[in-house]
Amino acid sequence: MAIGILGVIVFFFIILASGLKVLREYERGVIFRLGNCLKDLRGPGLTYVIPFIDRMIKVDLRIFTYDVPEQDVITRDNVSIKVNAVVYFQVVAARKSILEVENYMYATSQLAQTTLRSVCGQQELDHLLMERDKVNAKIQSILDQNTDPWGVKVTLVEVKQIDLPQEMKRAMARQAVAERERRSKIINALGEYEAAEKMAEAAKIMSENPVSVQLRYLNTLTEIASENNSTTVFPFPLEMLSVFGNMKKSGS
């Protein structure tokens, strides 16, 4: 008889002890009492739930990383590409994450896939490649707005990779080469234009001051004399012919 009573006492003690729960620092407990959700959360640390009456669901408050699978997207300018991304999110309202959605992780992952396809499909390819930060911010804003009723906060979205068709890659390579050639021709043309302007200015100064022509002539002779040439050709300015013509007229 005593053994039976002792067994009953041990049985009840085990049942009562089963109500002790330990929640880690990053966990919170949502308590359902006879089907009704209590407003107060449990944890972290040691807590107690009434066996057979209370049911506790643990919610992880850490940031989750979800790798969005590669999605087939047709951009606004009708280019078929493959895009993948990574989404960082966390639960900020544990009670909502249990009551408002069946599985917040699955719901967030599905929403991330559809939002990635939708946002990338609204962009042109050049904008998608050059303005990736803006695309990330737009995807994050849409996700955060839609997951807010679930008690989920989307903290960051990053488009990881954009795969282009081989034909598009070759076309972009040709475009890049053509762009470099265009810039090179523009630079050469600007150089020739500036050189022509300077030469025109120099010619104007020399025409206004004949002495500068003689100085330039002497400078040219000096440069020729410094070369080791077997034959030296001396340029004869036309101005000196006019001087000889004037001397002949005065002599006659």
C-alpha positions in Angstrom: 0.0 0.0 0.0 2.8 2.3 0.9 4.6 1.5 -2.3 1.5 2.4 -4.3 1.2 5.7 -2.6 4.8 6.4 -3.1 4.4 5.6 -6.8 1.5 8.0 -7.1 3.5 10.7 -5.4 6.5 10.2 -7.8 4.1 10.1 -10.8 2.6 13.5 -9.8 6.0 14.9 -9.0 7.2 13.9 -12.5 4.2 15.5 -14.1 4.7 18.7 -12.1 8.4 18.8 -12.9 7.6 18.4 -16.7 6.1 21.9 -16.5 9.6 23.5 -16.0 10.9 25.0 -19.2 14.2 26.8 -19.9 14.3 29.5 -22.6 17.5 30.8 -24.0 18.4 34.5 -24.2 17.3 34.7 -27.9 14.0 32.7 -27.3 10.6 33.8 -26.2 7.6 31.5 -25.2 4.1 32.1 -26.5 1.7 30.4 -24.0 -1.7 28.9 -25.0 -3.9 28.1 -22.1 -6.8 25.9 -23.0 -6.5 27.2 -26.5 -6.4 30.9 -25.6 -3.2 32.8 -26.3 -1.9 34.7 -23.3 -0.7 38.2 -23.8 2.4 37.9 -21.7 5.5 36.2 -23.2 7.8 33.9 -21.2 11.5 34.0 -21.1 14.4 34.1 -21.2 15.4 31.9 -18.3 13.4 29.4 -16.3 9.6 29.4 -16.6 6.8 27.1 -15.7 3.8 26.0 -17.7 0.9 24.0 -16.3 1.0 20.5 -17.6 -2.0 19.4 -19.8 -3.4 23.0 -19.6 -0.7 25.2 -21.0 1.1 24.8 -24.2 4.2 26.8 -25.0 5.6 27.5 -28.5 9.2 28.8 -28.6 10.0 31.6 -31.0 13.6 32.4 -32.1 14.3 36.1 -32.2 17.6 35.9 -34.0 18.2 37.1 -37.6 17.5 34.4 -40.1 19.2 34.2 -43.5 17.2 33.0 -46.4 18.9 32.3 -49.7 16.4 33.0 -52.4 16.7 30.4 -55.2 17.5 31.5 -58.7 14.5 33.0 -60.4 13.8 33.4 -64.1 12.9 37.0 -64.8 12.1 38.9 -68.0 13.1 42.5 -67.6 11.2 45.5 -68.8 13.2 45.7 -72.1 12.4 42.0 -72.8 15.8 40.4 -71.7 15.6 37.0 -70.1 17.9 36.7 -67.0 18.3 34.6 -63.9 18.5 36.4 -60.5 19.1 35.2 -57.0 19.3 37.1 -53.7 19.7 36.8 -50.0 17.2 38.1 -47.4 17.8 38.8 -43.7 14.8 38.9 -41.4 13.9 38.4 -37.7 10.8 38.1 -35.5 10.1 41.3 -33.6 6.6 40.4 -32.3 6.6 36.7 -31.2 2.9 36.7 -30.5 2.0 37.9 -34.0 4.4 35.5 -35.7 2.3 32.6 -34.2 -1.2 34.0 -34.4 -1.2 35.9 -37.7 0.5 33.3 -40.0 0.8 29.6 -40.0 4.5 29.4 -40.8 6.2 32.8 -40.9 9.5 31.4 -42.3 7.8 29.6 -45.2 5.5 32.6 -45.8 8.5 35.1 -45.8 10.5 32.9 -48.2 7.6 32.6 -50.7 7.0 36.3 -50.5 10.7 37.0 -51.1 10.7 34.9 -54.3 7.6 36.5 -55.8 8.8 40.1 -54.9 12.2 39.5 -56.4 10.6 38.4 -59.7 8.2 41.3 -59.7 10.6 44.1 -58.9 13.3 42.9 -61.3 10.7 42.4 -64.0 9.8 46.1 -63.7 13.3 47.3 -64.3 15.3 47.7 -67.5 18.5 45.6 -67.6 20.9 48.6 -67.5 19.1 50.0 -64.4 19.2 46.6 -62.8 22.9 46.3 -63.3 23.9 49.9 -62.4 21.4 50.7 -59.7 21.4 47.5 -57.7 21.3 49.4 -54.3 18.0 51.0 -55.3 16.6 47.6 -56.4 17.7 46.1 -53.1 16.0 48.9 -51.1 12.8 48.6 -53.1 12.6 44.8 -52.5 13.3 45.3 -48.8 10.6 48.0 -48.5 8.0 45.8 -50.1 8.9 42.7 -48.0 9.0 44.7 -44.8 5.6 46.2 -45.5 4.0 42.9 -46.2 5.6 41.0 -43.3 4.9 43.6 -40.7 1.4 42.2 -39.8 3.2 38.8 -39.1 5.6 40.4 -36.6 8.5 39.9 -38.9 11.1 42.6 -39.8 13.1 42.4 -43.0 16.4 44.0 -42.2 18.3 43.6 -45.4 18.0 42.3 -49.0 20.9 41.8 -51.4 20.7 40.7 -55.0 23.6 38.4 -55.2 24.0 37.5 -58.9 22.5 38.4 -62.3 23.1 35.8 -65.0 22.8 37.1 -68.5 22.4 35.0 -71.8 25.6 34.5 -73.8 24.3 36.6 -76.6 23.7 39.5 -74.3 27.2 39.2 -72.8 28.7 39.3 -76.3 26.6 42.3 -77.2 27.6 44.1 -74.1 31.3 43.4 -74.7 31.0 44.8 -78.3 29.2 47.8 -76.8 32.0 48.4 -74.3 34.6 48.2 -77.1 32.7 50.7 -79.2 32.3 53.0 -76.3 36.1 53.0 -75.6 36.8 53.7 -79.3 34.3 56.6 -79.3 36.0 58.1 -76.3 39.4 57.7 -77.9 38.3 59.5 -81.1 36.7 62.3 -79.1 39.9 62.8 -77.1 42.0 62.9 -80.3 39.6 65.3 -81.9 39.7 67.6 -78.9 43.5 67.5 -78.9 43.7 68.4 -82.6 41.2 71.2 -82.1 43.1 72.7 -79.2 46.4 72.4 -81.2 44.8 74.2 -84.2 43.6 77.0 -81.9 47.0 77.5 -80.5 48.6 77.5 -84.0 46.0 80.0 -85.2 46.8 82.3 -82.2 50.6 82.0 -82.9 50.1 82.8 -86.6 48.0 85.9 -85.6 50.8 87.1 -83.2 53.5 86.6 -85.8 51.5 88.5 -88.5 51.1 91.5 -86.2 54.8 91.5 -85.2 57.3 90.7 -88.1 60.2 90.6 -85.6 58.8 87.4 -84.1 59.1 85.8 -87.6 62.8 86.6 -87.7 63.3 85.3 -84.2 61.6 82.1 -85.1 63.8 81.9 -88.2 66.9 82.2 -86.2 65.7 79.6 -83.7 65.1 77.2 -86.6 68.6 77.7 -87.9 70.0 77.0 -84.4 68.0 73.7 -84.3 69.2 72.7 -87.7 72.9 73.5 -86.9 72.7 71.2 -83.8 71.9 68.2 -86.0 74.8 66.1 -87.5 73.7 66.4 -91.1 76.0 66.3 -94.1 73.7 68.6 -96.0 72.1 71.7 -94.4 69.2 73.5 -96.1 68.7 77.1 -95.0 65.2 78.4 -95.5 65.1 81.8 -97.0 62.2 84.0 -95.8 60.1 85.8 -98.4 60.4 89.0 -96.4 64.1 89.3 -97.5 63.1 89.2 -101.2 60.9 92.2 -100.7 63.9 94.0 -99.1 66.1 93.3 -102.1 63.3 94.4 -104.4 63.1 97.7 -102.6 66.9 98.2 -102.8 66.9 97.6 -106.6 64.1 100.1 -107.1 66.0 102.8 -105.0 69.2 102.1 -107.0 67.5 102.6 -110.3 
